[in-house]
């Protein structure tokens, strides 16, 4: 899985997750996500996620909470079928 972090204007660019958002890659993605959140970004594009498990769902919940702690809102946009199914299995909705 990759997280695309634009080199310019990070505060205005969405973060796009693609591929797997699972326990196997979560530590790496957590570090990238934390760095991205520090620049006040507001949107994560989930349309490219092909696999997602409870760890991925937990990462998204933590991201939203971290953004709120920093005084920002965070939109989890265009969730793929894999993300929606993982959320359903965990009993979580992505709406505010």
C-alpha positions in Angstrom: 0.0 0.0 0.0 1.1 3.5 -0.6 0.2 6.9 0.7 0.8 9.6 -1.7 2.2 12.7 0.0 2.6 15.6 -2.4 5.8 17.5 -2.0 4.2 20.9 -2.3 1.3 22.5 -0.4 0.7 19.5 1.9 -1.9 21.4 3.9 -4.3 21.5 1.0 -3.7 18.1 -0.6 -5.8 15.1 0.2 -4.0 12.0 1.3 -4.8 9.0 -0.9 -4.5 5.5 0.3 -4.2 2.7 -2.3 -3.9 -1.0 -2.0 -4.1 -2.7 1.4 -4.9 -0.9 4.7 -4.3 -3.9 6.9 -2.3 -4.9 10.0 0.7 -5.8 7.8 1.3 -2.2 6.8 -0.4 -0.2 9.5 2.7 0.9 11.5 4.2 2.5 8.4 1.0 4.1 7.4 0.4 5.5 10.9 3.7 7.3 10.8 3.0 8.8 7.4 -0.6 9.8 8.5 0.7 11.5 11.6 3.1 13.6 9.6 0.4 14.5 7.2 -2.1 15.5 9.9 0.5 17.9 11.4 0.1 20.2 8.3 -3.6 20.6 8.8 -4.8 18.6 5.8 -8.5 17.8 5.8 -9.3 14.9 3.5 -8.3 11.3 3.0 -9.2 9.6 -0.3 -10.1 6.0 0.4 -11.2 5.1 -3.2 -8.0 3.1 -3.9 -8.1 0.8 -0.9 -8.5 -2.8 -2.1 -8.1 -4.5 1.3 -9.0 -3.3 4.8 -9.2 -4.9 8.2 -9.9 -3.9 11.7 -6.5 -2.3 12.0 -7.2 -0.1 9.0 -10.6 0.9 10.5 -8.8 1.7 13.8 -6.3 3.9 11.9 -9.1 5.9 10.3 -10.8 6.4 13.6 -7.6 7.5 15.2 -6.9 9.9 12.4 -10.2 11.5 12.8 -9.7 11.9 16.6 -6.2 13.3 16.1 -7.5 15.8 13.6 -10.2 16.9 16.1 -7.6 17.2 18.9 -5.6 19.5 16.6 -8.8 21.6 16.0 -9.4 20.3 12.5 -12.1 18.2 10.8 -11.2 15.3 8.6 -13.2 14.0 5.7 -12.8 10.3 4.9 -13.9 10.5 1.2 -14.8 8.0 -1.4 -14.5 4.9 0.8 -14.0 1.8 -1.4 -16.1 -1.4 -1.0 -13.3 -2.9 1.1 -13.3 0.0 3.5 -17.1 0.0 3.8 -17.1 -3.8 4.4 -14.4 -3.6 7.1 -16.3 -0.8 8.8 -19.5 -2.8 8.7 -17.8 -5.8 10.2 -16.4 -3.6 13.0 -19.8 -1.9 13.6 -18.4 1.5 12.6 -19.7 4.2 10.3 -17.5 6.8 8.5 -20.0 9.6 8.9 -19.5 12.3 11.6 
